[in-house]
Every structure is written in structure tokens, then in C-alpha cells.
Amino acid sequence: LYSNRAAAHIQEKDFYAGYEDAKRSLKLEKHGNCKGFYRAALCACHLGFLPTAESLIDEAIKEDHGKSEDYSSVKEMLEKKMTCMTEYRKPQATAKRVLKNLEKVIKK
């Protein structure tokens, strides 16, 4: 049930709710729940939780005894997103800019 509801949330682009439901489905049953792993990793990737998505994919491959072809599309998307984020995002600079903007808003 949770895995199917996660799929519905993914279709609606509600990745946070999809992630939560996919994690619940994994909590109930990990063994053989490749859809739960896939959906949790997909949502985590879209939410920007890249290390979490990567660990979910690795865990799914271990659970499914090396059937990595099922997860290749998520793994490719994850690798592209990680490359993009490391090239174009500078977390410290972004955080400093956000704090400066926040200070300006508070002062007004």
C-alpha cells in the first residue's frame, strides 16, 4: 500500500510525501521490495538528498543480489545530478548569501 501510494505521490511531483511512504514500505518489508527502494531513491534524488539516494541504491542492489539493471536509470540520474550540484553549487557561498538577504529582510 505504501509503495503504491509513493508511486502516486511521485506522479504528482510530491517527492517528500513519496519519500516518506517509500521509507514506510521499506520499514515494513525490505527483502524483495525493489519498488520501495527505487521509489525512495528517486524521491531522495529529486529532493537533493543525494548521499541518501546513493546509499538506497547500493542497499537495493545488495538486497536484490546484484540486479543493478533495475536501478541503472536512477543511478544515472543520481550521477548527473551529483555532478551538476558539485560543479554549480557552492554551499558556503549560497548560505552566506541567504544569511545576508535574511539580515536585510529583518532590518526592514
Contacts in CASP RR format, 6 or more apart in sequence:
PFRMAT RR
TARGET T0000
AUTHOR 0000-0000-0000
METHOD contacts of the structure
MODEL  1
LYSNRAAAHIQEKDFYAGYEDAKRSLKLEKHGNCKGFYRAALCACHLGFL
PTAESLIDEAIKEDHGKSEDYSSVKEMLEKKMTCMTEYRKPQATAKRVLK
NLEKVIKK
1 25 0 8 1.000
2 21 0 8 1.000
2 22 0 8 1.000
2 24 0 8 1.000
2 25 0 8 1.000
2 28 0 8 1.000
3 21 0 8 1.000
3 22 0 8 1.000
3 25 0 8 1.000
3 33 0 8 1.000
3 35 0 8 1.000
3 36 0 8 1.000
3 39 0 8 1.000
5 18 0 8 1.000
5 21 0 8 1.000
6 17 0 8 1.000
6 18 0 8 1.000
6 19 0 8 1.000
6 21 0 8 1.000
6 22 0 8 1.000
6 25 0 8 1.000
6 36 0 8 1.000
6 39 0 8 1.000
6 40 0 8 1.000
6 43 0 8 1.000
7 35 0 8 1.000
7 39 0 8 1.000
9 15 0 8 1.000
9 17 0 8 1.000
9 18 0 8 1.000
9 21 0 8 1.000
9 43 0 8 1.000
10 18 0 8 1.000
10 39 0 8 1.000
10 42 0 8 1.000
10 43 0 8 1.000
15 42 0 8 1.000
15 43 0 8 1.000
15 46 0 8 1.000
15 47 0 8 1.000
16 43 0 8 1.000
16 47 0 8 1.000
18 39 0 8 1.000
18 43 0 8 1.000
19 40 0 8 1.000
19 43 0 8 1.000
19 44 0 8 1.000
19 47 0 8 1.000
19 49 0 8 1.000
21 39 0 8 1.000
22 36 0 8 1.000
22 37 0 8 1.000
22 39 0 8 1.000
22 40 0 8 1.000
22 43 0 8 1.000
23 40 0 8 1.000
25 33 0 8 1.000
25 35 0 8 1.000
25 36 0 8 1.000
25 39 0 8 1.000
26 33 0 8 1.000
26 36 0 8 1.000
26 37 0 8 1.000
26 40 0 8 1.000
30 63 0 8 1.000
31 63 0 8 1.000
32 63 0 8 1.000
32 64 0 8 1.000
33 63 0 8 1.000
34 60 0 8 1.000
34 63 0 8 1.000
34 64 0 8 1.000
34 67 0 8 1.000
34 70 0 8 1.000
37 56 0 8 1.000
37 57 0 8 1.000
37 59 0 8 1.000
37 60 0 8 1.000
37 63 0 8 1.000
37 71 0 8 1.000
38 60 0 8 1.000
38 70 0 8 1.000
38 71 0 8 1.000
38 74 0 8 1.000
40 56 0 8 1.000
41 53 0 8 1.000
41 54 0 8 1.000
41 56 0 8 1.000
41 57 0 8 1.000
41 60 0 8 1.000
41 71 0 8 1.000
41 74 0 8 1.000
41 78 0 8 1.000
42 53 0 8 1.000
42 74 0 8 1.000
42 77 0 8 1.000
44 50 0 8 1.000
44 52 0 8 1.000
44 53 0 8 1.000
44 56 0 8 1.000
45 53 0 8 1.000
45 74 0 8 1.000
45 77 0 8 1.000
45 78 0 8 1.000
45 81 0 8 1.000
48 81 0 8 1.000
48 85 0 8 1.000
50 78 0 8 1.000
50 81 0 8 1.000
50 82 0 8 1.000
50 85 0 8 1.000
53 74 0 8 1.000
53 78 0 8 1.000
54 78 0 8 1.000
54 82 0 8 1.000
57 71 0 8 1.000
57 74 0 8 1.000
57 75 0 8 1.000
57 78 0 8 1.000
60 70 0 8 1.000
60 71 0 8 1.000
61 67 0 8 1.000
61 68 0 8 1.000
61 71 0 8 1.000
64 70 0 8 1.000
68 75 0 8 1.000
END
